[in-house]
Amino acid sequence: MTGRARIRWSGQWWRILLVIYLAYTLFFSAQQQLKLWEMGRQKVYLKRQVDLFQEKNRLLQEQINLLGTDEYIEKLAREQLGLIKPGEIPYRAGLPPEMATRR
């Protein structure tokens, strides 16, 4: 009888070890799945950021190319510095004098 009881007890140990192993495996595989899901979300976010910065870079490159043209330099000189070409009559849009004094 003690021989049989020992065999049953031994069989229960294998079941307990199997349950512990399965719980351990499920726990860590679930953790890995959560990490993979989070990394996937980060990948999408970073891809959007890369696309955004590439578009900003493209726009800045266009501005750099534009800044080197004579037409743009002339436009800036006229608008920001008020420069005119010889023989031109400057025109400035604004309020008439009588409207300006009512403020």
Phi, psi and omega per residue, in radians:
M1 nan -0.680 3.110
T2 -1.157 -0.506 3.094
G3 -1.155 -0.730 3.112
R4 -1.176 -0.756 -3.134
A5 -1.066 -0.626 3.129
R6 -1.190 -0.683 3.131
I7 -1.149 -0.769 3.106
R8 -1.074 -0.774 -3.131
W9 -1.072 -0.695 3.125
S10 -1.128 -0.688 3.107
G11 -1.144 -0.598 3.110
Q12 -1.221 -0.593 3.098
W13 -1.090 -0.718 3.121
W14 -1.115 -0.680 3.101
R15 -1.151 -0.748 3.127
I16 -1.106 -0.788 3.113
L17 -1.096 -0.670 3.116
L18 -1.125 -0.756 3.119
V19 -1.120 -0.753 3.114
I20 -1.094 -0.773 3.123
Y21 -1.072 -0.793 3.128
L22 -1.117 -0.714 3.120
A23 -1.117 -0.760 3.111
Y24 -1.060 -0.810 -3.123
T25 -1.129 -0.782 3.130
L26 -1.109 -0.718 -3.127
F27 -1.082 -0.864 -3.084
F28 -1.307 -0.530 3.068
S29 -1.228 -0.610 3.075
A30 -1.146 -0.697 3.094
Q31 -1.093 -0.740 3.138
Q32 -1.129 -0.679 3.108
Q33 -1.118 -0.707 3.097
L34 -1.116 -0.717 3.104
K35 -1.121 -0.739 3.116
L36 -1.104 -0.710 3.131
W37 -1.104 -0.784 3.130
E38 -1.121 -0.707 3.115
M39 -1.147 -0.613 3.062
G40 -1.105 -0.733 3.088
R41 -1.106 -0.740 3.111
Q42 -1.113 -0.663 3.132
K43 -1.084 -0.775 3.123
V44 -1.103 -0.767 3.129
Y45 -1.076 -0.819 -3.121
L46 -1.159 -0.608 3.091
K47 -1.106 -0.732 3.093
R48 -1.104 -0.712 3.122
Q49 -1.114 -0.741 3.116
V50 -1.072 -0.794 3.124
D51 -1.061 -0.728 3.136
L52 -1.102 -0.803 -3.132
F53 -1.200 -0.573 3.074
Q54 -1.143 -0.683 3.110
E55 -1.170 -0.749 3.086
K56 -1.074 -0.710 3.123
N57 -1.094 -0.718 3.128
R58 -1.111 -0.758 3.124
L59 -1.125 -0.712 3.109
L60 -1.155 -0.641 3.098
Q61 -1.130 -0.677 3.070
E62 -1.094 -0.722 3.103
Q63 -1.123 -0.693 3.101
I64 -1.065 -0.784 3.128
N65 -1.115 -0.668 3.141
L66 -1.198 -0.666 -3.114
L67 -1.099 -0.412 -3.122
G68 -1.471 -0.077 -3.097
T69 -1.520 2.596 3.121
D70 -1.131 -0.616 -3.128
E71 -1.097 -0.738 -3.123
Y72 -1.218 -0.695 3.106
I73 -1.084 -0.725 3.108
E74 -1.118 -0.732 3.136
K75 -1.064 -0.786 3.116
L76 -1.106 -0.717 -3.141
A77 -1.101 -0.689 3.134
R78 -1.241 -0.810 -3.041
E79 -1.325 -0.799 -3.011
Q80 -1.602 -0.562 -3.096
L81 -1.818 -0.171 3.125
G82 1.232 0.416 -3.137
L83 -1.347 2.606 3.098
I84 -2.296 2.779 3.077
K85 -1.413 2.709 3.094
P86 -1.024 2.331 3.121
G87 1.596 -0.161 3.119
E88 -1.491 2.623 3.071
I89 -1.851 2.105 -3.104
P90 -1.240 2.505 3.094
Y91 -2.253 2.197 3.112
R92 -2.109 2.163 3.108
A93 -1.419 2.415 3.141
G94 -3.024 -3.049 3.134
L95 -1.375 2.550 3.029
P96 -1.090 2.714 -3.087
P97 -0.982 -0.700 -3.108
E98 -1.174 -0.529 3.104
M99 -1.328 -0.582 -3.094
A100 -1.192 -0.540 -3.102
T101 -1.402 -0.266 -3.111
R102 -1.360 -0.292 -3.102
R103 -1.106 nan nan
